[in-house]
């Protein structure tokens, strides 16, 4: 079951410029940066109430974010919903005919378990599911 929006993922070419925009210009609360090696990205997190904004900068050309930037440029990348159990939710959605990117949960930022649904099954919006460890 989806509990709430956890974060919105935004692809950026340059994380330092992104941090400047979101922290210094827009004035969001800056929570820090992290490298997520599984997806080859550097992440900067910002707090907006209970929701976070996740800026994503590719660390290599093989990163899914590098592919997104090459195809579509910077901007909105995905929406992340918090669920109780990512593995269970992935199975439920697969049973409903949703195409999955991840058949099983993997490690995301902040020690979370994450899994992606395929945008072809979700109205062309990339959906991430997320739960605590
Ligand atoms: Zn995310």
Boltz pocket constraint, residues with backbone or C-beta under 6 A from the ligand:
constraints:
  - pocket:
      binder: B
      contacts: [[A, 7], [A, 8], [A, 9], [A, 54], [A, 78], [A, 80], [A, 128]]
      max_distance: 6.0
